[in-house]
C-alpha cells in the first residue's frame, strides 16, 4: 500500500503476481527459519570437575589413554584418587557397571539398588554395595541370566568329585577321622561356591565377550562365516556357547584376542583394553547408547555477553561445521568447561583454535567432549588414485596423500559410491585421520557398474598423461572414465598403441570398475591403419630360440616364430629373456617384414598364475563375505606322497578363483554343502599373500601315476597314457607346467606328466592334478649336479650332469646343460675363495687372454672356474668330456634351478676327477629330519627323527634318532632364499643333500 497526503489509495495487484509474491514470502520465511535453526548444544555440569582434575595421573604411557579419557568424559568410568590403573584386570561387577552405564540405564540401576535395600533382600552373589544396583539391572536386561545365577550357588558333579578326590588324597598322607574328612569336604565345597558367587573376581575374556554380546542384543554369526577364532592356537579353549559371541565381537572390531595368535579365553581383560572396546561399541551402536560420535571443524569462537534465552551471561559460542556441511553451535557458560582431550591430558575449551578439526560426542542435547586426534579436512581436486592411495590437491596447491582402507566411506554428493567411481580430475572433499582416509565425498554425480559393460560411442577426448577418456555414447550422453594402465587397443582388429586413436573415431569400450579395459576402434574404408601386431596369441611352448603360439580361440592352429639377437622381448616395457615366457602366457608379436617366421618384437602381455603350493585338505568352513576358506587336515605334496602340514589353515580366495566338482563350476558359498570333503587346492602369490586360485573336490579314491608319454584325445576329453590307461579330464582338472597354472588346451603340446588320478563313482578314472614335464610331481625343487665347463655373459654350463628326480640322480655322462644367472643368484665358492662370490666374479672366467692366432695363451688355470678356455674343445677338437687332460681339476658344482632355467643358488663344492665317466656311483646322501638345535660357532646343525633315502629299499628308512650335519660348506635354502643357520628354528623340517656328515644343499621345508 502506498501512502499519499490525504486518503490512501488502494493498489490492485493482479492474481498471478500475488501468487508469485506469496511464494517468495513463503520461501523467505522458510529460509530464515532454517537458517535460524542451526542446533545449539550445551555442555555437562561435571565437565568442569574433569577439566580441573586434568584426567588421570597414571595413563600417560597407556596406548588406551585417549579412550579412557573419552569414557571419563561420558561419565561411564571413574577413577580413584585421580588414578585409573589401566593395566589392572576388570572384575565382574565393574563389567556390569560399565555396560549398564554404556546403555544409559544408570537411573534404573539406582532404582534396583533402592529396591534391594528397602526390601531387605540379600543378593544371590557377593559384591560391593555400590555394584549391587548395576548387577541387578544386568540381570533384568538379560546380560546375566537366571540360570547363571543359580549355577553360582551350586557345584557340578565333576566339581564335587574333584574336591572329594583332593581331600581323600590328603587323607592318605595324613590320617583323619571320617567326620573330619566330611567336614573338610563340605568346607571346601562351600568355599568353591563362595568363589563362584564372588563378583569382585576378574572376569574372563570369553565371559566379558558374552556379556557384551547380550547387552548389544547382537545377531548370531552364521556358522559358515565363523573364521576369526580359528586363527588362534588356543581357540579350542573357548567354550562352545561363547564361540559365536567371541566371533561376533571380533568381526565388529569390538574385542580382540589377548595376542595375535592367542585368544586367552580364561585370561582377564585389562581396564585400558576395556575402554577401547567401550568406545568401539559407542561408535558402532549409537542407537543403543544414545551417544553420537562425529567429526567437525571449528569455524569461529564467539564471546557473547548478551542476555538471551540460551546465551545468558558471559559465555562462549563455538561455531562448528561437520563433514556434510551441517552447522551447529556449542554454548558454554562462564562457570562451565567443555573437556578437550589431547592425548593423555584434558584441557578446557580455551585450548581450541579456529580451524581445529575435532571428534565430538553428543547425547541428550549436550556435547560431552571434544578430542583433537590428528583429524583433518581437505577439499580440492583428485590428482592421483591407484592401489588404495589417493592424492588431493587443495586450493592452495598443497598435495595431501591418503590411504584408503576397508573402513573408508566413499560417497558422491552424499550418496553411497565406490572406489571404482574415482576418476582423476574430480572435485572431492575428504575427512582423514593421520594418513588414513575416513570419508571421501565426490562433488558430482558418478557412474559405476556391476561387472563388465560394453558401450558403443565416439571418442571425444583422451588425456594420456592423466589416463582419462571422454566419449559420447549413441544416446548422446558424454561419459568420462579412467583408462586402465594396460588398456588393450585395436583398430580394425589390429593391435595398436593408444597414440593411434583419434577424436571422432567410432569404438566399442569395455568398461569394468570405472575403468576402460579395452577399446575396439574402427576407421572408414581407405583410411590408413597400422598393421603392427598380429592378434593376441597364447604361448604353447618355448624352446631354445623359438616360440610356438596359437590364436586364443584355436588350440590347433600352431605358429612357430624364431628369435635372434635383434628381437626385442619386453614385459611392461622392461627387457626380458625368451625363457621368461612360459606356456599359457599371452603375447603380442610383430614379425620381420623380410621374414614372416622371425619375430622382430615380442611383448609379454599377461602371465599365467605362478603356483605357490599344491595342497590336499578337507573343507572346514566357508567365509563368503570375507572371501576366505578354512581348511583342516592340510597336506602338501612331497614326492612320493602327501605330507601333513597343519591341522587347520585359513586362506584368502582370489575373486577369479575356479572351484569345481565333477566338472561343474561352483561358487565359494556352494562349498557350505561340501564340508569335510577332501579337495585339491592350488595357491598363488596374490600381492604378497598366498591365496587360493583353483579348487577341485576329490572323488571316491586317489592314486598317482607317472607316465613317460601321453596323448590327448579331444573327441572324448581323455588322456591316454603309455600303458594304455585312459583318464578323463575337464575344466576342473588342475594342470601345472613350469610352475604355472594352465588350462586344458595346453594338454595338446605336452607329452609327459605326473598325474594324481581319482576313481569316480562309476569306476572310471579321472585326472585331478596334472604336473607336466616334471618328474618330481608337484615339488618344484630342481637340483642339478655337474662339472663347470662353458660360460657366457649371463649363463654357464654343467657337463656330465645329473638331475635329482624322485630322490634318484638321472645321470648324463656325455651331455651338457646350460643355465642362466641373475644378479640375485647366490654362489658359494668352496674351492677357490672359500666364501660367497658375486655373479660378476664367477662370470669373469669366460675371459681368456688370446694370442694373435686367436688361441688361448694359457692352457689351464686352476683359479678360474672354467679351468680352461672352452674354445679349446670347439668343433672337431672335442668332445671335451673325452679329450680334456685336466679332468681332476674340474670343479663339481650343485645348482638349484628355478622354473625359468635360472640358477638361484650354486655350491661350487670341490674338485672331482669323475668328469665324463660313464659309470659313476653317486654317493651323496639324501636325508630328512627335524631341527633340534644349531651351533653358529661350530657351524653344526643337529637333527632329530632322521631318515635316509635307501636306493635298495626305494624308500625312506630311519637311521638314527639324532644326527649332526656340518654346514660349513653348505647352502641353506628357505622359502627359495639362501639363509644362514640363525634363520632356522627348532621343529623346522629339513631335506638335505650331504657328503657323509657334510652338508651340500640343505632345504628348509
C-alpha positions, 0 to 999 in steps of 0.5 A: 500500500502506498501512502499519499497526503490525504486518503490512501489509495488502494493498489490492485495487484493482479492474481498471478503476481500475488501468487508469485509474491506469496511464494517468495514470502513463503520461501523467505520465511522458510529460509530464515527459519532454517537458517535460524535453526542451526542446533545449539548444544550445551555442555555437562555440569561435571565437565568442569570437575574433569577439566580441573582434575586434568584426567588421570595421573597414571595413563600417560604411557597407556596406548588406551589413554585417549579412550579412557579419557573419552569414557571419563568424559561420558561419565561411564568410568571413574577413577580413584584418587585421580588414578585409573590403573589401566593395566589392572584386570576388570572384575565382574561387577565393574563389567556390569557397571560399565555396560549398564552405564554404556546403555544409559540405564544408570537411573534404573540401576539406582532404582534396583539398588533402592529396591534391594535395600528397602526390601531387605533382600540379600543378593544371590552373589557377593559384591560391593554395595555400590555394584549391587544396583548395576548387577541387578539391572544386568540381570533384568536386561538379560546380560546375566541370566537366571540360570547363571545365577543359580549355577553360582550357588551350586557345584557340578558333579565333576566339581564335587568329585574333584574336591572329594578326590583332593581331600581323600588324597590328603587323607592318605598322607595324613590320617583323619577321622571320617567326620573330619574328612566330611567336614573338610569336604563340605568346607571346601565345597562351600568355599568353591561356591563362595568363589563362584558367587564372588563378583569382585573376581576378574572376569574372563575374556570369553565371559566379558565377550558374552556379556557384551554380546547380550547387552548389544542384543547382537545377531548370531554369526552364521556358522559358515562365516565363523573364521576369526577364532580359528586363527588362534592356537588356543581357540579350542579353549573357548567354550562352545556357547561363547564361540559365536559371541567371541566371533561376533565381537571380533568381526565388529572390531569390538574385542580382540584376542589377548595376542595375535595368535592367542585368544586367552579365553580364561585370561582377564581383560585389562581396564585400558583394553576395556575402554577401547572396546567401550568406545568401539561399541559407542561408535558402532551402536549409537542407537543403543547408547544414545551417544553420537560420535562425529567429526567437525571443524571449528569455524569461529569462537564467539564471546557473547555477553548478551542476555538471551534465552540460551546465551545468558551471561558471559559465555562462549559460542563455538561455531562448528561445521561437520563433514556434510556441511551441517552447522551447529553451535556449542554454548558454554557458560562462564562457570562451565568447561567443555573437556578437550582431550589431547592425548593423555591430558584434558584441557578446557575449551580455551585450548581450541583454535579456529580451524581445529578439526575435532571428534565430538560426542553428543547425547541428550542435547549436550556435547560431552567432549571434544578430542583433537586426534590428528583429524583433518579436512581437505577439499580440492581436486583428485590428482592421483588414485591407484592401489588404495592411495589417493592424492588431493590437491587443495586450493592452495596447491598443497598435495595431501596423500591418503590411504584408503582402507576397508573402513573408508566411506566413499560417497558422491554428493552424499550418496553411497559410491565406490572406489571404482567411481574415482576418476582423476580430475574430480572435485572431492572433499575428504575427512582423514585421520593421520594418513588414513582416509575416513570419508571421501565425498565426490562433488558430482554425480558418478557412474559405476557398474556391476561387472563388465559393460560394453558401450558403443560411442565416439571418442571425444577426448583422451588425456594420456598423461592423466589416463582419462577418456571422454566419449559420447555414447549413441544416446548422446550422453558424454561419459568420462572414465579412467583408462586402465594402465594396460588398456588393450587397443585395436583398430580394425582388429589390429593391435595398436598403441593408444597414440593411434586413436583419434577424436571422432573415431567410432569404438566399442569400450569395455568398461569394468570398475570405472575403468576402460579395459579395452577399446575396439576402434574402427576407421572408414574404408581407405583410411590408413591403419597400422598393421603392427601386431598380429592378434593376441596369441597364447604361448604353447611352448618355448624352446631354445630360440623359438616360440610356438603360439596359437590364436586364443580361440584355436588350440590347433592352429600352431605358429612357430616364430624364431628369435635372434639377437635383434628381437626385442622381448619386453614385459611392461616395457622392461627387457626380458629373456625368451625363457621368461615366457612360459606356456599359457602366457599371452603375447603380442608379436610383430614379425620381420617384414623380410621374414614372416617366421622371425619375430622382430618384437615380442611383448609379454602381455599377461602371465599365467598364475605362478603356483605357490603350493599344491595342497590336499585338505578337507573343507572346514568352513566357508567365509563368503563375505570375507572371501576366505576358506578354512581348511583342516587336515592340510597336506602338501605334496612331497614326492612320493606322497602327501605330507601333513602340514597343519591341522587347520589353515585359513586362506584368502580366495582370489575373486577369479578363483575356479572351484569345481566338482565333477566338472561343474563350476561352483561358487565359494558359498556352494562349498557350505554343502561340501564340508569335510570333503577332501579337495585339491587346492592350488595357491598363488602369490596374490600381492604378497599373500598366498591365496587360493586360485583353483579348487577341485573336490576329490572323488571316491579314491586317489592314486598317482601315476607317472607316465613317460608319454601321453596323448590327448584325445579331444573327441572324448576329453581323455588322456591316454597314457603309455600303458594304455590307461585312459583318464578323463579330464575337464575344466576342473582338472588342475594342470601345472607346467613350469610352475604355472597354472594352465588350462586344458588346451595346453594338454595338446603340446605336452607329452609327459606328466605326473598325474594324481588320478581319482576313481569316480563313482562309476569306476572310471578314472579321472585326472585331478592334478596334472604336473607336466614335464616334471618328474618330481610331481608337484615339488618344484625343487630342481637340483642339478649336479655337474662339472663347470665347463662353458660360460657366457655373459649371463649363463654357464654350463654343467657337463656330465650332469645329473638331475635329482628326480624322485630322490634318484640322480638321472645321470648324463655322462656325455651331455651338457646343460646350460643355465642362466644367472641373475644378479640375485643368484647366490654362489658359494665358492668352496674351492677357490675363495672359500666364501660367497662370490658375486655373479660378476666374479664367477662370470669373469672366467669366460675371459681368456687372454688370446694370442694373435692366432686367436688361441688361448695363451694359457692352457689351464688355470686352476683359479678360474672356474672354467679351468680352461678356455672352452674354445679349446674343445670347439668343433672337431677338437672335442668332445671335451668330456673325452679329450680334456687332460685336466679332468681332476681339476674340474670343479663339481658344482650343485645348482638349484634351478628355478622354473625359468632355467635360472640358477638361484643358488650354486655350491661350487663344492670341490674338485672331482676327477669323475668328469665324463665317466660313464659309470659313476656311483653317486654317493651323496646322501639324501636325508630328512629330519627335524631341527633340534638345535644349531651351533653358529660357532661350530657351524653344526646343525643337529637333527632329530627323527632322521631318515635316509633315502635307501636306493635298495629299499626305494624308500625312506628308512630311519637311521638314527634318532639324532644326527649332526650335519656340518654346514660349513660348506653348505647352502641353506635354502628357505622359502627359495632364499639362501639363509644362514643357520640363525634363520632356522628354528627348532621343529623346522623340517629339513631335506638335505643333500650331504657328503657323509656328515657334510652338508651340500644343499640343505632345504628348509621345508 
